[in-house]
């Protein structure tokens, strides 16, 4: 993949050599700094959000902001300065996220793009070589369909048709047909997201297999609590006295109007950034009334902007499964588990 001219420089972790005195994980930017004991590295749309929410409820766990993406700056949004939170840009500001953790708490963070990044594993190992890594894999075609819909909602993708978005990948790999406001052009190279074997190898190379837990989305869906208990054992967490509550993230709707959805995003950003230096956001704030809408207006707006999620294109899903069968066979052999049968790739014909 060619490098993007607007790629964010790699984070400076070269000074992260001194062992921490307050955490069991080795390596920190300062002698008293906390570094994460564990990382949930992805994939997105594979249960990572629900898993993270359940971990945050554990009394022994401290997890700060969602998706700091510090170790994968090349996959950060080009427009992150317009967002509601300030993503850490330096090692000191990153480590400051964990400064409020109490003694005895397990410190962690979740950034689903780390698994896809070619450099995140090495960067994490430089700062926290003793950390434990959690990855979740989902059947490739289902994952990409869900990820595409999320990308449309996140204004990364402007092509509402999943089939057309897949067909555009060769052109986008050459730097063409990329949406003008795309936050991270590399995100649009869909097939790169499901190179599971290479992704796991990068983390195994830097952490070893004993420090990496690979979960399968199907197991998580079938036995939510059992999977969480397995994760707690891996992270050396005590099982809480009360059974952990199951978290279900709601499915995304389809988009009826991409333009109105983008307008809605601009309004939200303007509300979150009332003192923004962006001329566009300042202009939106100037014309917005103090109370933009009532409950009735919101219901009417949602009917205009959103619609039920598009039905599954079974023909396309079969095409993708045939395309990715070799990868599923490879990761099955790599993990020593028959994902070919679990995901139905043995029935493709």
C-alpha positions as CSV (number, residue, x, y, z in Angstrom):
1,X,0.0,0.0,0.0
2,X,1.4,3.4,-0.9
3,X,2.0,5.9,1.8
4,X,-0.5,8.7,2.1
5,X,0.9,12.2,1.9
6,X,-1.1,13.3,4.9
7,X,-0.1,10.4,7.1
8,X,0.4,11.3,10.7
9,X,4.0,10.8,11.9
10,X,4.7,7.8,14.0
11,X,4.4,8.4,17.8
12,X,7.7,9.0,19.6
13,X,8.0,6.0,21.9
14,X,11.8,5.9,21.8
15,X,12.1,7.2,25.3
16,X,9.9,4.5,26.8
17,X,12.5,2.4,28.4
18,X,12.2,2.8,32.1
19,X,10.2,0.1,34.0
20,X,7.1,1.3,35.7
21,X,7.0,1.3,39.5
22,X,3.3,1.2,39.8
23,X,2.3,-1.4,37.2
24,X,3.2,-5.0,36.6
25,X,3.7,-4.2,32.9
26,X,7.3,-3.4,32.0
27,X,8.2,-0.2,30.1
28,X,6.9,3.3,30.7
29,X,7.8,6.8,29.7
30,X,8.6,7.8,33.3
31,X,9.3,5.8,36.5
32,X,5.9,6.6,38.0
33,X,3.8,6.3,34.9
34,X,1.2,3.7,34.3
35,X,1.2,1.8,31.0
36,X,-1.6,-0.5,29.9
37,X,-1.6,-4.0,31.2
38,X,-3.8,-5.1,28.2
39,X,-5.0,-3.9,24.8
40,X,-8.2,-4.8,23.0
41,X,-6.8,-4.5,19.4
42,X,-9.8,-5.4,17.2
43,X,-11.5,-6.1,14.9
44,X,-14.2,-3.5,14.9
45,X,-17.8,-4.7,14.3
46,X,-16.8,-8.0,16.0
47,X,-18.0,-7.4,19.5
48,X,-15.1,-5.2,20.7
49,X,-17.4,-2.4,21.8
50,X,-19.7,-4.6,23.9
51,X,-16.6,-6.5,25.3
52,X,-15.0,-3.2,26.3
53,X,-18.1,-1.9,28.0
54,X,-18.4,-5.1,30.0
55,X,-14.7,-4.9,31.0
56,X,-15.1,-1.3,32.1
57,X,-17.8,-2.4,34.6
58,X,-15.3,-4.7,36.3
59,X,-14.2,-3.3,39.7
60,X,-10.5,-4.2,39.0
61,X,-10.4,-2.6,35.5
62,X,-9.5,1.0,34.5
63,X,-10.1,1.9,30.9
64,X,-10.1,5.7,29.9
65,X,-11.1,7.3,26.6
66,X,-12.5,5.2,23.7
67,X,-10.0,4.5,20.9
68,X,-7.0,6.7,21.6
69,X,-5.3,5.2,18.5
70,X,-2.0,6.4,19.7
71,X,0.0,3.5,18.3
72,X,-1.7,3.6,14.9
73,X,-1.4,7.3,13.9
74,X,-1.5,6.4,10.2
75,X,-5.1,5.2,10.7
76,X,-6.3,8.2,12.6
77,X,-8.8,10.6,11.1
78,X,-7.4,13.5,9.2
79,X,-10.2,15.6,10.7
80,X,-9.8,14.4,14.3
81,X,-9.2,18.0,15.5
82,X,-13.0,18.5,14.9
83,X,-14.0,15.7,17.2
84,X,-15.3,16.1,20.8
85,X,-12.2,14.7,22.5
86,X,-8.5,15.4,22.3
87,X,-6.6,12.3,21.1
88,X,-3.1,12.0,22.6
89,X,-0.3,13.0,20.3
90,X,2.7,12.4,22.6
91,X,3.8,9.6,24.8
92,X,3.4,11.8,27.9
93,X,-0.2,12.7,27.0
94,X,-1.0,9.1,26.2
95,X,0.4,7.9,29.6
96,X,-1.5,10.7,31.3
97,X,-4.8,8.9,30.3
98,X,-4.0,6.2,32.9
99,X,-2.7,8.4,35.7
100,X,-6.0,8.1,37.6
101,X,-5.8,4.4,37.9
102,X,-5.8,3.1,41.5
103,X,-3.2,0.6,42.8
104,X,-4.3,-2.9,42.0
105,X,-6.4,-2.0,39.0
106,X,-5.7,-3.5,35.6
107,X,-5.2,-0.7,33.1
108,X,-6.3,-1.2,29.6
109,X,-7.3,0.5,26.4
110,X,-9.3,-0.6,23.3
111,X,-8.5,0.6,19.8
112,X,-9.9,-1.8,17.1
113,X,-7.7,-0.4,14.4
114,X,-4.5,-1.7,16.0
115,X,-5.0,-5.2,14.6
116,X,-5.0,-3.8,11.1
117,X,-2.0,-1.5,11.5
118,X,1.3,-2.8,10.2
119,X,3.2,-0.9,12.9
120,X,1.0,-0.9,16.1
121,X,2.3,-4.2,17.4
122,X,5.9,-3.1,17.4
123,X,5.1,0.3,18.8
124,X,3.0,-1.2,21.7
125,X,5.8,-3.7,22.5
126,X,8.3,-0.9,22.8
127,X,6.2,0.8,25.5
128,X,4.5,-2.2,27.1
129,X,6.3,-5.4,26.3
130,X,4.5,-7.3,29.0
131,X,1.1,-6.3,28.0
132,X,-1.6,-8.9,27.0
133,X,-3.4,-8.6,23.7
134,X,-7.0,-9.4,22.9
135,X,-8.1,-9.9,19.3
136,X,-11.5,-10.8,18.0
137,X,-12.1,-12.4,14.5
138,X,-15.3,-12.5,12.6
139,X,-16.3,-14.3,9.4
140,X,-14.8,-12.0,6.7
141,X,-17.8,-11.3,4.5
142,X,-20.1,-10.5,7.4
143,X,-17.5,-8.4,9.0
144,X,-16.8,-6.3,5.9
145,X,-20.6,-5.8,5.2
146,X,-21.0,-4.5,8.8
147,X,-17.8,-2.5,8.6
148,X,-18.9,-0.8,5.4
149,X,-22.2,0.3,6.9
150,X,-20.3,1.7,9.9
151,X,-17.9,3.5,7.6
152,X,-20.8,5.2,5.8
153,X,-22.2,6.3,9.2
154,X,-18.8,7.6,10.2
155,X,-18.4,9.6,7.0
156,X,-15.3,7.6,6.0
157,X,-17.2,6.0,3.0
158,X,-19.6,7.9,0.7
159,X,-20.5,4.9,-1.5
160,X,-23.7,3.5,0.1
161,X,-23.6,0.3,-2.0
162,X,-21.5,-2.3,-0.4
163,X,-20.9,-4.0,-3.8
164,X,-19.8,-0.8,-5.4
165,X,-17.5,0.0,-2.5
166,X,-15.8,-3.4,-3.0
167,X,-15.5,-2.8,-6.7
168,X,-13.8,0.6,-6.1
169,X,-11.0,-0.9,-4.1
170,X,-8.5,-1.3,-7.0
171,X,-9.0,2.3,-8.0
172,X,-8.7,3.5,-4.4
173,X,-5.5,1.5,-4.0
174,X,-4.1,3.7,-6.8
175,X,-5.2,6.8,-4.9
176,X,-8.3,7.4,-7.1
177,X,-12.0,7.6,-6.3
178,X,-11.3,8.5,-2.6
179,X,-14.0,10.7,-1.0
180,X,-12.8,14.2,-0.6
181,X,-13.5,14.3,3.1
182,X,-12.5,10.7,3.8
183,X,-11.0,10.6,7.3
184,X,-8.6,7.7,6.6
185,X,-8.3,6.6,2.9
186,X,-6.6,3.3,3.9
187,X,-9.8,2.3,5.6
188,X,-11.5,2.0,2.2
189,X,-9.2,-0.9,1.2
190,X,-11.6,-3.5,2.5
191,X,-9.7,-6.7,1.6
192,X,-6.8,-5.5,3.8
193,X,-9.0,-5.7,6.8
194,X,-9.3,-9.5,6.6
195,X,-5.7,-10.5,6.3
196,X,-6.1,-12.3,9.6
197,X,-3.0,-14.5,9.5
198,X,-0.6,-11.6,8.8
199,X,-2.3,-9.5,11.5
200,X,-2.0,-12.1,14.2
201,X,1.6,-12.9,13.2
202,X,2.6,-9.3,13.8
203,X,1.4,-9.5,17.4
204,X,2.7,-13.0,18.0
205,X,6.1,-11.8,16.8
206,X,6.3,-9.1,19.4
207,X,4.4,-10.7,22.3
208,X,4.4,-14.4,21.8
209,X,1.4,-16.6,21.7
210,X,1.0,-16.8,25.5
211,X,0.3,-13.1,25.7
212,X,-2.2,-13.0,22.9
213,X,-5.8,-14.2,23.3
214,X,-7.7,-14.7,20.0
215,X,-11.5,-14.8,20.4
216,X,-13.9,-15.8,17.7
217,X,-17.0,-13.6,17.3
218,X,-19.3,-16.7,16.9
219,X,-18.2,-18.0,20.4
220,X,-18.8,-14.6,21.8
221,X,-22.3,-14.4,20.4
222,X,-23.2,-17.9,21.5
223,X,-21.8,-17.6,25.0
224,X,-21.4,-14.0,26.0
225,X,-20.8,-14.6,29.7
226,X,-18.6,-17.6,29.1
227,X,-16.3,-15.7,26.7
228,X,-16.1,-12.8,29.3
229,X,-15.1,-15.3,32.0
230,X,-12.4,-16.7,29.7
231,X,-11.1,-13.1,29.1
232,X,-11.0,-12.4,32.8
233,X,-8.9,-15.5,33.4
234,X,-6.5,-14.4,30.7
235,X,-6.2,-10.9,32.2
236,X,-5.8,-12.3,35.8
237,X,-9.1,-10.6,36.9
238,X,-11.2,-12.0,39.7
239,X,-14.7,-13.0,38.7
240,X,-17.1,-10.4,40.3
241,X,-19.6,-11.5,42.9
242,X,-22.4,-10.6,40.6
243,X,-22.8,-12.2,37.1
244,X,-21.6,-9.6,34.5
245,X,-24.5,-8.1,32.6
246,X,-24.6,-8.8,28.9
247,X,-24.1,-5.8,26.7
248,X,-25.8,-5.7,23.3
249,X,-24.9,-2.9,20.8
250,X,-27.8,-1.9,18.6
251,X,-27.6,-2.5,14.9
252,X,-27.0,0.4,12.6
253,X,-29.8,1.6,10.3
254,X,-29.4,2.2,6.6
255,X,-29.0,5.7,5.2
256,X,-31.7,7.2,3.1
257,X,-29.9,10.5,2.6
258,X,-26.1,10.8,2.9
259,X,-26.3,14.6,2.4
260,X,-28.7,15.1,5.4
261,X,-26.6,12.7,7.5
262,X,-23.5,14.8,6.8
263,X,-25.5,17.9,7.7
264,X,-26.5,16.3,11.0
265,X,-22.8,15.5,11.7
266,X,-21.8,19.1,11.0
267,X,-24.5,20.3,13.5
268,X,-23.2,17.9,16.2
269,X,-19.6,18.9,15.7
270,X,-20.6,22.6,15.9
271,X,-22.4,21.9,19.2
272,X,-19.4,20.0,20.6
273,X,-17.0,22.7,19.4
274,X,-18.6,26.1,20.1
275,X,-15.1,27.8,20.0
276,X,-13.8,25.9,17.1
277,X,-11.3,27.6,14.7
278,X,-13.0,25.9,11.8
279,X,-14.9,28.6,9.7
280,X,-17.5,26.0,8.7
281,X,-18.3,25.1,12.3
282,X,-18.4,28.7,13.3
283,X,-20.8,29.4,10.5
284,X,-23.1,26.5,11.6
285,X,-23.0,27.7,15.2
286,X,-24.0,31.3,14.1
287,X,-27.2,30.2,12.4
288,X,-28.2,27.4,14.8
289,X,-31.1,28.3,17.1
290,X,-30.5,27.5,20.9
291,X,-32.9,24.6,20.7
292,X,-32.6,22.9,17.3
293,X,-35.5,20.4,17.5
294,X,-38.1,18.8,19.6
295,X,-38.8,15.1,20.0
296,X,-41.3,15.3,17.2
297,X,-38.8,17.0,14.9
298,X,-36.2,14.3,15.8
299,X,-38.6,11.6,14.8
300,X,-39.5,13.3,11.5
301,X,-35.8,13.9,10.8
302,X,-34.9,10.2,11.4
303,X,-37.6,9.1,9.0
304,X,-36.1,11.3,6.3
305,X,-32.4,10.5,6.9
306,X,-32.5,6.8,8.0
307,X,-34.1,3.6,6.7
308,X,-33.9,-0.1,7.6
309,X,-30.5,-1.6,6.9
310,X,-30.3,-2.9,3.3
311,X,-30.9,-6.6,2.9
312,X,-28.0,-8.9,2.6
313,X,-26.8,-9.4,-1.0
314,X,-26.3,-13.1,-0.8
315,X,-24.7,-13.3,-4.3
316,X,-22.1,-10.8,-3.2
317,X,-21.5,-12.5,0.1
318,X,-20.9,-15.8,-1.7
319,X,-18.5,-14.1,-4.1
320,X,-16.5,-12.6,-1.1
321,X,-16.4,-15.9,0.7
322,X,-15.0,-17.6,-2.3
323,X,-12.5,-14.8,-2.6
324,X,-11.4,-15.1,1.1
325,X,-11.5,-18.9,1.4
326,X,-7.8,-19.2,1.2
327,X,-7.3,-16.7,4.0
328,X,-9.9,-18.6,6.2
329,X,-8.0,-21.9,5.5
330,X,-4.7,-20.2,6.4
331,X,-5.9,-18.7,9.7
332,X,-7.6,-22.0,10.6
333,X,-4.3,-23.8,10.2
334,X,-2.5,-21.0,12.0
335,X,-4.8,-21.1,15.0
336,X,-5.4,-24.8,15.0
337,X,-9.1,-24.4,14.8
338,X,-11.5,-25.3,12.0
339,X,-12.9,-21.9,11.0
340,X,-13.6,-23.2,7.5
341,X,-16.5,-25.4,8.8
342,X,-17.6,-22.9,11.5
343,X,-18.0,-20.1,9.0
344,X,-19.5,-22.4,6.3
345,X,-16.6,-22.1,3.8
346,X,-16.7,-25.9,3.3
347,X,-20.2,-25.5,1.7
348,X,-19.3,-23.0,-1.0
349,X,-19.1,-25.5,-3.7
